[in-house]
Amino acid sequence: MNIHEYQGKELLQRYGVTVQRGVVADTPDGAVAAAKELQAETGTQWFVIKSQIHAGGRGKGTIRETGSKGVVVAKGIHEVADKVKAILGGTLVTHQTGPEGKRVNKVLVAEDVYYPGELEPKEYYISILLDRAKSCPVLMASTEGGMNIEEVAATTPEKIIKEWIDPAIGLQPYQARRVAFSLGLEGNAFKEGVKFITALYKAYVGLDASLFEINPMLRTSDGRILAVDAKVNLDDNSLFRHKDLAELRDVTEEDPLEVEASKSGLNYIKLDGNVGCMVNGAGLAMATMDVIKLSGGEPANFLDVGGSANAETVEAGFRIILKDPNVKAILINIFGGIVRCDRVANGVVEAYKKIGNIQVPIIVRLQGTNAEEGARIIEESGLKVFPAILLKDAAQRIKEVLA
Amino acid sequence: MSVLVNKHSRVVVQGFTGSEGTFHSGQMIEYGTNVVGGVTPGKGGTEHLGRPVFNTLREAVEKTGADVSIIFVPPAFAADAILEAADSGIKVIVAITEGIPVKDMMIVKKVIKAKNDVVLIGPNCPGVITPGEAKVGIMPGFVFKKGRVGIVSKSGTLTYEAADQIVKAGLGISTAIGIGGDPIIGTSTKEAVEMLMNDDETDAIVMIGEIGGNYEPVAARWIKETGNKKPVVGFIAGQTAPPGRRMGHAGAIIGGAEDTAAAKMKIMAECGLHVVESPAEIGETMARVLRQN
């Protein structure tokens, strides 16, 4: 699960990670109040106004309606209201949102941490994620903060420090020191850096996180260490033991069809193609999408109805796929194991009758337990449904209906 | 000699009396798997499906001589169930449960790795079947006809699809291993392929992977390094998957350039595997490859 920057920072603070202070707001007035509160608390003169959306590249992204950047600086409280007005309610387009962009419903009003002083402020990169090959967390750090880490990895891989962590004993003090020394931190910044890294790993474990990316982590001009941004992803499988974290989910950031599908217990991901599909099992669902592509179509979605496909889930799946106006055909691909094909067929027929007036051709491929009975039910229903038994038959049918 | 499970396997079910455990235990017994009992803490001393129920796995092993366990325990308790199995003398642990937290699996993996005589299959997998001998999983048994093609797959229904195509092509299955779709699993693609390469009842292998991670390239390189001893037909699901999205399986997410379907398929082809673009061609391709050999 993905959460907002302001939520991520709040969680990190609970574990003692030092962060750039900020107050979230959803109106220009609220933002001014937030700025005043922040000034009283930190003494900051300038404010950084940051769009809160679930996508990266916000600083370089642009609000389509106003031309404002997604992250801007207000040089004094008097500038806050206007700057926020140009962002809130607008559509932020970044390299990660795609051309359709994302609506900004909240801004984070944050303190200015790049103030001048004895040292030049310096940005670093720190992340913690799962190393699948080693089955343990890996902490990655780099002196090239603020940059796209994929780029750093491609051009100067020697600048990425990696520290693998034994999950049974956790991050050891020598590892935190090794990272802080490798980053070239000195004096007070070194001490704070070690504390920062240690607290960050505690948070990673405590929150059951799947990814932390702090880019940049900043050494301020007076030698403090702060998380200026925080990308926090949580392990969906662990949310059952973190009810408070589950509540941080922001459904306005998700595709409305995906939200609706998850309410029906369906695993649905919206894509841009023209052939909808409904499949049991994630692997077969991906493979079915590949079949659609190889047959000259483009998958309109990923949809796994799971191991308990029945009349209700089939109907819910149908309704969701049909809400996508790009869908020109639907392929239902069920390999019956525990799921019986005759039941799925009945579900298809019922859903078809209930919804009525389905304009797009439907190809139903049923295989496995009671496949023949399922095919017979489809045939006898008199519906305009194309049956297929083999996967290659289904592929051929797609070619035909798209032609 | 078959792989992982056979007619001599003595199978104990963890989470025996729950709804999933009950249904699939019934199916396994019907298939002919030697299910010797089950474990449900607090229900020891009773009987379920005509088999004894035990409070602890240690007791089950002592009383029944079980050497294989299958786990249907809910995600919150599944890691504990795997650790209990590993600590009770079970040699092959098959974890069906989907949704185990990654943090729990990291610890489990470390413990299993440290034991040389325990194999964990899964979690989030359909299990293992040696047709005609033992089904330790949730797959529809009738699809898997006996034969000499081994299957290794991350996915459940796609494994059934592959088996069905193999059978319809006039061939059959020696052992099918569903290794699971989670980011951390007990047995990797390479380890499962290695078992089938060393199995004298297996002539050829179907290797089915998906986007995410690097298991398939590692397996492909190993196959090449060891001299392509048996023909391998390979398929990677998710050629059309967008980056950064979790496609159902927790492990099926494209993170970098190397874990896309295209990158994996390229490496597999370079290593001498017979890579199919379409999942509809697995059976035919295997039949053709075996005719040519």
Interface residues (C-beta under 8 A of the other chain):
Chain A: L130 R132 A133 S135 C136 P137 E150 D166 P167 A168 V205 D208 S210 D235 D236 N237 S238 F240 R241 N267 I269 L271 G273 V279 N280 G281 A282 G283 L284 A285 M286 A287 T288 M289 D290 V291 I292 K293 L294 E298 P299 F302 D304 G307 F335 G336 G337 I338 Q367 G368 T369 L390 L391 K392 A394 A395
Chain B: F23 P75 A76 G99 I100 P101 V102 K103 M105 M106 I107 K109 K110 I138 M139 P140 F142 V143 S153 K154 S155 G156 T157 L158 T159 Y160 E161 D164 Q165 K168 G181 P183 I184 I208 E210 I211 G212 G213 N214 V218 F235 A237 G238 Q239 T240 A241 P242 R245 R246 M247 G248 H249 A250 G251 A252 G256 A261 E277 S278 P279 A280 E281
